[in-house]
Amino acid sequence: MAKKVVASLHTAGKEFTKVIKMKKSEKTGAYYFEETIVPIDQAQEFIAKN
């Protein structure tokens, strides 16, 4: 089931975004999702790192 973001991610002049990254567990091989709220300018850095 899809989740819906209701709250605004814009506060104090800084804009934020919710980043969802799919990762694969090394132990089980199952996929899981890592969710984080980061400033827009740091979103690409979050996606690029392991």
Sequence and secondary structure as in RCSB ss.txt:
>XXXX:A:sequence
MAKKVVASLHTAGKEFTKVIKMKKSEKTGAYYFEETIVPIDQAQEFIAKN
>XXXX:A:secstr
      S  EETTEEEEEEEEEEE TTT  EEEEEEEEEGGGHHHHHH  
